[in-house]
Amino acid sequence: MTETTEPYEEIHSPKHYQLPDGLEVIDLIEDLPFNVASALKYLFRAGKKPGASSQTDLEKALYYVEREVIRLRRQGAILRVRAISWGTSQGGLCLPRKPG
């Protein structure tokens, strides 16, 4: 008697993204910023996806964390420039001063 094995599901509810409590990683990350969601996705699947090494997944997660830090730093710099040009050097936003 030959045993048939089902092909590994990679699209709909793959096992490497399923959590013990019945949730899937997408349920936790879909509303997060892209870089944060991507980092968490790779952290959750590390060591679980067939053919993908844990180290590779962890390096991918680190890549997205680093990108998010850079994005936040840039965003902070932009907000500080706007705050200064709008009349405060304290880093907070305020309404532009009325002339006169």
C-alpha positions, 0 to 999 in steps of 0.5 A: 500500500502506497502512502500519499502525502498532501502537498505543503500548503504555502498560500492559505493558512500555511503551517509556518504561520499558525500559532498554538491558540488557533490564530495566524500571524496575519491576524496579529500583524495586518494592521501594523506598519509594513516594516514592523509586520514583516519583522514579526512575520519572520520572527514567528516563522523562524525554524518552521518554514520548510526549506528556510533556515532559522538564521535567514528568517532572523536576518530578514527580521533584523533587516526590517527592524533596521529599516523601521528604525531608519524610517522613524529617525527620518520621520522624527527629523521631519517633524522637528524641522516642521515644528521649528518652522512653525514657531517652536523649537521644543519639538512639538507641533503648533499652529503657525503664528498669525502675522501682525 
